[in-house]
């Protein structure tokens, strides 16, 4: 049987939605992890995969974190707002006799497993900086009160965060929406931007799924296990077995494929930046991301208990990387919302005018409403862009090839 699909379907089965499938695949890879390596000079290369879920409220981010904490062989859940640098890494405590001793934080306790950090954006900047070493080198260096030591934190990090404005704002660039430093973003192998898109068919599907969960819940004893899914204990045992028994390696063929694809990705990003004349990039694509692709490929092979990474594993790793990190890196440009500051203000004002002027669920002539906006001294280009944005946000629906528009909400 296809164990990859079975594991993906078994991850948080109560969470449904078209956008969740790839997130579940990423979490399956994170549970397995890549292969740890020790170089001849003694340096270690991490095998653990870090994942960031960034997006609108009510998109099941925290539910994913809670589930992964349960199914991981070693799982620690913490909230960013209530976590300090010492609480995440290590602290020095003085006992009643006046002697100092070291106490490990969440990332030390999660050694060999996954540390889930909710409300990642609510953490203080100095606390976030403290986990840089733990996320990449997988050690925590302590030099306090005469104690100098290095603790292991060989843990994956699964973090959830909200955009700066609470919800993802299409009128703002990706850099303005994501209030995280590029130094921390580059340490995440996969970054998913999770949107709560207003779509009638999608809303109906999610509503049906939620109602079915509430109806079927009933008594705890009455819950029937789905024979096609793995239960928590079986999944936990399988993850532990794969992690302890299998350490896949790249072949010469797959390593060449990965290297050429990485060069192509960097080249495409460079061309896109030169076209846009924009040197800033909120989600950096560096050599760390090449190593991330290696880890993802190894985790997919590990899931099948395969000792060698195959081409299909590399292709699936590249697909996951493109729908997550690459999509986040080019999000603002792909949705044509990369306006200048003055233009953003004009488009926002035009959008506010259109919302006040357009009645709900009534079809209006597009040219007539544009003429009215221009008469009120709104630039015609800003009005047309505002209309385009409202259509993208599913606030407007176009009819008759754009000649008529209807305001939905």
N, C-alpha and C positions, 0 to 999 in steps of 0.2 A: 504493500500500500504506500501511497504518497505521504510519508511521515511529515513532510514540511507543511502540507495543507492541513493535516490533522492537528498539528501543534498550533498553527495559526488560528484555526477554528475553535480550539480549546482555550485560547487566551481571552479572558473576559467575555464569555459568550453572551452576557446580558447587555453588552454594548454593541449597538448596530449603527450602520450608516456607511455610505459609499466611501467616505474619507477615512474610515477606521481600518480598512483592510491592509493598507500599506503600513500604518502605524503598528498593527499587530504583527506584521512580518518583521518589522524592525525590532520589536520587543522580543520576538522569538530568537532573532540573531543575537540580541543582547544577552538573553538567558544562557545561550550556548557559549558565547565569547569566542575570540580567536585563539591563536596559539602563542603562549609566552616564549620569548627567545632570549638567550644569554649570548652576547657577542664574545669573540675571543679576548677583547680587552676588559671584559667583566661588566660592560654596560648591559642593561636589561631593556628589552622592547616589550611594551605592554600588549597584552592580548585582549584586555577588557574593552568593551564598546560603550561609549557614552552617548546618550540620546537626550535631546531637548525638545519638549513639546511647547510651542509658543502660540498662543491664540486666544480667541474670544472666550468669555465665561460660558459655562454650560455646554462645553464640548467634551465632557467626560475625561478630562486630563487627570484629575485627582483619582478617579475610579481606576484608571490604568495603573497609577502608582501603587494604590492599595492592593490591587491584584498581584502585581509583580512582586511586591514585598512578601505576599503569602506563598507564592510559587517558587521563589528563589531559594536555593539551599541555605543561604544566609541573607536575610533581608532586614534592612533598617529604614524606617520611615521617619522623616522629620520635616518640619515646616520652616521655611526661610525666615519668616518674621520672628520666630522664637528661637532661632539658632544663631549663636555667636561663632566667631572664629575658633575659640577654645572648645566650644561644644561640638563643632564639626571635626576638629583635628585632635588636639590633646591639651590637657591643662595640668598645671602643677598645683597640688593641694597640700596644705599643711595639716598634720594630724594633731591630736591632743598633746603629744609629747614634744611637739615643735619640729618634728622631722618632716621633710618634704618627700612626696611620692607622686608618681606620674599616673594620670588617669586618661585613658583613651577616649576620644570622642566618637561621633557617629561613623566617620569614615574608617576609623581603626576597628571598630566593632563589626563593620560590614566587610572586613578583610576576607576575600574569597567568595564574595557575593555581590549584592547590588545595594547601593545607598540611594534611596528615593528622596529627593528634596522638592517639596511642594512650595509654591509661592516664591520661586527662585528670584523673581524681580524685586520682591519686598526686602531682600537681604541688604544690609549696608555694604557699600562698595569695598570697605576694608576687610569685611568678612568673606566676601566673594574672592578677593585676591588671595586670601589665606589658603584656599583649596587648589590654587594653580598647580603647586608641586604635587599634591595628592592625585590630581587628575591625569597628569602626564608621566611624572617619574614614579608614581605610585608609592612614594615614601613621605613621611612627615618628619621633618627635622626639628628637634626641640633643643633649645639652649636657655633654660630658665632656672633660677635659684640653685645654681651649681650642678644642675642635671643637664648633661649633654648626651643626646641619644638620637637614633633614627628608628622610627616605627614604620612597619609595613602597612600600606593601605591599598592592597591589590584588589580594588573594588571598581565595579562599573558605576557610573552615575546616571540616574534617570531623573531629569529635572523638568518641572512644569512652571511656566511663567505666563503672565498676561502682558499685552502691549502697554505702552506708556499711557495711552488714553483710555484704558479699560478694555475697549474693543479696537480691532484693527481698523485704522482710518485710511480709506482708499485715497484720500486727498493728500495724505502725508507720504513722504518717501519711506523706504524700508528702514533707513538709518534713524528716522524720527520715531518710527513705531517700535523699534527694538532698542531699548535703552540698556544694552549690555556691551561691554568693551569687546573689541575684536580679539583680545588676548584670551578671553574666556570662551568666546564663540568658536575659535579655531580648535579648541580642545574637545568639542563635541563632534563625534563622527557623523551623526545624522541630526539635522534640525528640521522639524516639521512646523510649518505655519498652518494652524488649524482654524478654519473660518466657519462661522455660523451663518451660512448663506440662506437668505430667505427664498425658498423655492417651494411652491405648493406641493408638488409631487413628493419631494424629499421630506417635507414636514409631515405629510400624510403617512409616509412609510415609517418614519421614526415614531409618530404617535401610535400607530398600530402596534409596533414592537413594544413600546412602553406599556400600553394597555395589556398586551398579552402577558408581559412579565408580572404585572400586578394581579391579573386574573389567575395565572398558574401558580403564583406564590403560595397562597393558602397556608396550610400547616407545613412546618419544616419537614415533618415526617412524610408528607404526601408528595414531596418533590421527587419526580422520577428522573433518574440519571439518563442522559442521552447516550445510547450505546455507541454513537459515532464520535463522541468526544472523550478526551482523557480527563479523568477526575484529578483533583488537586494533588493527591498523594502519588498517583501513578506518574503524573507529569514531573513532580518534584524528584522522584527516583530516577526518571529517564534523564532529566537535566544533569543530575549529579553523576550518573553513569557516563554520559557523553563527555562531560568536563574532565572526568578523572581518567578515562580510558583512551581518548582520541585526541591527537594533536596533528591535524592535517598540515601539509606543506604544499607550497606552490611548485608546479612543474615549470620547465623552461618555457613551454608554450604559453601557459597561462600568465606567467610573469611578463612576457613580451606583450601580450594582449593588454594587460593592465597598464603597463608603461606607456604604450601608444595612446590608449584612451585618455590617460591623465594629461599627456602633452596636448591632445586635441581639446580637452575641456579648458585648459589654461589658455590656449590660443583663441578659442571662441570667446572667452570672457574678455581677453585683451582687445579683440576686434570690436566687441560690443561697447566697451568703455571708450574706445577711440571714436566710434560713431556718435556716441552720446556726448562726448566731450566731458565725461564725468570720471574723475580719478578716484572718488570715494567708493568703497565697497564695504557694506556693513557686514557681510558674511564672507570672510576671506577664504580663498581656495589655495592652500599651500601644500607643502610636502606632507604635512600631517594628514591631509585628506587622502593622499595616495596610500599612506599607511592604513587609514580607515578602510579604504577599499580592499586592502589585503586582509584585514581582520574580518570584514563582512564576508568575503569569499571563503575564508577558513571556517567561519561559524556555520555557513550553509553546508559545507562539506562535513563538518562535525555532526550536524543534525542527522546525516545519513550514515554516520560512523564510517566515513570514507577517508582513507589516509592521505589521499592526494586531491587537490583542488581541481575540479573539472571546468571546462569552458562554460557550461551552463551555470555554474556557481558564480563565475566572474560576471556573466551577463546579467544575472539577477541582482548581484551586488551593485553593478553600475546603474541598473534601472532604479533600485531603491535610493541610491545616492542622488540621481537626477530628479526624482519626484520629491525629495526632501531638501537637502542642502543646496543643490543647484537651483531648485525652484525658489527657495528663500533668497538666494543671492541675487536672482534676477527678478524678484517679485514686482518691485516698483516699476521696472522698465517694461515688463511684459504686460502690465495692465494699463500702460500709457499714462500713468499718473505722475510722472516725474516732472512736475512743473517747478518754475521758479517761485520764490516766496511771494512776490507781488501778484503773480498769476494765480497762485493758490487762493489768495484773499479774494480776488475778483471772481473766481469760479465758485468759491464758497458763498459769496453774496448772491451770485446769480442763482445758485441752487436754492438758497433760502427764499428768493423771490418766486421761483417756480413752485416751490412747495406751498407758499401762501396763495398763489394765483390759481393753481390747478385743483379743481374739485375732485374728490375721491370717486372712482369708478364711473367717470364720464369721459367720453372720447372727445378730444379737442384737436383742432387743426394745428399741426406743428408750426407751419410758417406764420400763422396768425399770432401764436404765443411768442415766437421769436421776435416778430415786429413789435409786439407790446413791450417786451423786455428792452429792446433797443430804444424805443420811445422813452423808457424810464432811465436812459443813459447807461445801460449795461452793455459792454462790448460784445459784439455778435459772436466772436470766437469763444469768449468765456461762456456765453449762453449755450452754444452748441456742445462745448466740452461738459458743461454741467448736465445737459440732457443725456450725453453719452454715459456719464458716471451713474446717473440715476437709473438708466437702463441696465448697466452692469450690476448695480446693487439690487436689481429686481424691484425697484420702486416705481418704475414706469414700464409699460408694455407698448411696443410699436405695432401698428397695423398698416396695411396697404403700402408696404415698402417704406415705412417711416413717415408717411404723410399725415397719419393720425397717431396720437399718443393717448394712453389711459393711465392715470395715477392709481396704483394698486394699494399703497398704504403710506 
